[in-house]
């Protein structure tokens, strides 16, 4: 059963990388309000990340809760020389990879299984035309194409691509999160990007399948 963490408000209103590190150091010292603030700040990102691995909203939320429990328990292992987000996504990546390696999951689509109130992190329809039915349909089709590409990726490709394209993390930080070299991360992201490009090209050519091949 998912644990319910209380979200904090009003703590550290000026959000930046330094405040993340400071909050995590406070967590290591036993400050639960600081932990609640970090949970509130990063819950959505971690939930979307987990969702792309298990393809089930409820299970993704359970994994998210588990990840934050691990984060709390390993708070004293955090060193301010590492970016907090890198530390968080290393915990999240290890947990999600261990989960899918159990063989119970095969991701199909993620765009339609986004946690309530959260953005998909895939396709955004900008401008006034985004409200037109034909534009909305095109957006959904593009999301399905991207979701199908994600489903066909290896677990490490999906993790690297998600951290890079959806979370805006640098190669260096992704490499640390995946315990890999930067060269390996660049290769993972390159292959994943080509896979997405192929799916989008299939969509434009009218040959993209309605659902993933999985």
C-alpha positions in Angstrom: 0.0 0.0 0.0 1.3 3.4 -0.9 2.5 5.6 2.0 1.0 9.0 2.3 3.6 11.7 2.9 2.4 15.1 4.0 3.5 17.8 1.6 5.1 20.9 3.1 4.4 24.5 2.0 6.2 27.7 2.8 9.6 26.0 3.4 12.5 27.4 1.3 10.4 29.4 -1.1 13.5 30.3 -3.2 14.0 27.0 -5.1 17.3 26.3 -6.6 20.0 23.6 -6.6 21.6 24.9 -3.4 18.2 24.7 -1.5 17.9 21.1 -2.7 21.2 20.2 -1.2 20.6 22.1 2.0 17.2 20.4 2.4 18.8 17.0 1.9 21.4 17.7 4.5 18.6 18.7 6.9 16.9 15.4 6.1 20.1 13.6 7.0 20.0 15.4 10.3 16.4 14.2 10.9 14.4 17.2 9.6 11.1 15.7 8.4 9.8 19.1 7.1 12.8 19.3 4.8 12.0 15.8 3.5 8.3 16.7 3.0 9.4 19.8 1.0 11.7 17.6 -1.3 8.8 15.1 -1.7 6.5 17.9 -2.8 9.1 19.3 -5.2 10.1 16.0 -6.9 7.1 13.7 -6.5 5.7 14.5 -10.0 9.0 13.9 -11.8 9.6 10.6 -10.0 6.1 9.4 -10.6 6.4 10.1 -14.3 9.7 8.4 -14.4 8.3 5.3 -12.7 5.3 5.2 -14.9 7.4 4.9 -18.0 8.8 1.6 -16.6 5.7 -0.1 -15.3 2.9 1.5 -17.4 0.4 1.4 -14.5 -0.5 4.5 -12.6 -1.3 2.9 -9.3 1.9 0.8 -9.3 4.0 3.8 -10.4 2.7 5.7 -7.4 3.6 2.8 -5.1 7.1 2.7 -6.6 7.3 6.5 -6.1 6.5 6.1 -2.4 9.1 3.3 -2.1 11.7 5.5 -3.8 11.2 8.3 -1.3 11.4 5.9 1.6 14.7 4.7 0.2 15.8 8.3 -0.2 15.0 9.0 3.4 16.7 5.9 4.7 19.8 6.7 2.6 19.9 10.4 3.4 23.2 10.2 5.3 24.9 8.7 2.2 24.2 12.0 0.3 27.2 14.3 -0.2 26.7 17.9 -1.3 29.4 17.3 -3.9 26.7 15.5 -5.9 23.6 17.3 -7.2 20.5 16.3 -5.2 18.6 15.5 -8.4 21.3 13.1 -9.5 21.3 11.4 -6.2 17.5 11.1 -6.3 17.4 9.7 -9.8 20.1 7.2 -9.0 17.9 5.8 -6.3 14.8 6.0 -8.6 16.7 4.3 -11.5 18.0 1.5 -9.4 14.6 0.8 -7.9 12.7 0.9 -11.2 15.3 -1.3 -13.0 15.1 -3.8 -10.2 11.3 -3.8 -10.4 11.1 -4.4 -14.2 13.8 -7.1 -14.0 11.4 -9.1 -12.0 9.6 -9.7 -15.3 6.1 -8.6 -14.3 5.9 -5.6 -16.5 6.1 -4.8 -20.2 5.5 -1.1 -20.9 3.1 -0.3 -23.7 2.0 3.3 -23.6 2.7 6.0 -21.0 1.1 9.1 -22.4 -2.4 7.9 -21.4 -1.4 6.7 -18.0 -0.1 10.0 -16.6 -0.8 10.6 -12.9 -3.7 13.0 -12.3 -2.7 16.6 -12.3 0.6 15.9 -13.9 1.9 16.7 -17.4 2.9 13.9 -19.6 6.4 15.3 -20.3 6.1 14.2 -24.0 4.2 16.5 -26.3 3.0 20.0 -25.7 0.5 21.7 -28.0 1.5 25.4 -27.8 -0.5 28.3 -29.2 -4.2 29.0 -29.8 -4.5 26.2 -32.3 -3.8 23.7 -29.6 -7.5 23.8 -28.7 -8.7 22.7 -32.2 -9.9 19.1 -32.4 -7.7 18.2 -35.3 -4.7 19.6 -33.5 -5.6 17.7 -30.3 -5.9 14.5 -32.3 -2.5 15.1 -33.9 -1.0 15.7 -30.4 -2.5 12.4 -29.1 -1.2 10.5 -32.1 2.3 12.0 -31.6 2.2 11.0 -27.9 1.2 7.5 -28.9 4.2 7.3 -31.3 6.6 8.5 -28.7 5.1 6.2 -26.1 5.5 3.2 -28.5 9.1 4.2 -29.0 9.7 4.3 -25.3 8.1 0.9 -24.9 10.5 -0.6 -27.5 13.6 0.8 -25.8 15.8 -1.2 -23.5 15.4 -0.3 -19.8 18.6 1.7 -19.7 17.8 3.5 -23.0 14.4 4.5 -21.5 16.0 5.7 -18.3 18.7 7.7 -20.0 16.3 9.2 -22.6 13.8 10.1 -19.9 16.3 11.8 -17.7 17.8 13.7 -20.7 14.7 14.7 -22.7 12.0 15.0 -20.0 14.1 16.0 -16.9 16.7 18.1 -18.6 19.6 16.4 -16.9 23.2 16.7 -18.2 25.0 13.7 -19.5 27.4 13.8 -16.6 24.5 13.6 -14.1 22.8 10.8 -16.0 26.0 8.9 -16.1 26.3 9.1 -12.4 22.7 8.1 -11.9 23.2 5.0 -14.2 26.7 4.3 -12.9 27.9 4.5 -16.5 30.4 6.5 -18.5 29.3 9.6 -20.3 30.2 8.0 -23.6 27.8 5.1 -22.8 25.1 7.5 -21.8 25.5 9.4 -25.1 25.2 6.1 -27.0 22.0 5.2 -25.1 20.4 8.5 -25.7 21.4 8.5 -29.4 19.8 5.1 -30.0 16.7 6.1 -28.1 16.4 9.4 -30.0 16.7 7.5 -33.3 13.9 5.1 -32.2 11.7 8.1 -31.4 12.5 9.7 -34.7 11.6 6.5 -36.6 8.2 6.2 -34.8 7.5 9.9 -35.6 8.5 9.3 -39.3 6.2 6.3 -39.4 3.4 8.5 -38.0 3.9 11.1 -40.7 4.0 8.5 -43.4 0.8 6.9 -42.1 2.4 3.6 -41.2 2.7 3.9 -37.4 0.7 1.2 -35.6 -2.1 2.3 -33.4 -0.5 0.4 -30.5 3.0 -0.6 -29.5 4.2 -3.9 -30.9 4.7 -5.1 -27.3 
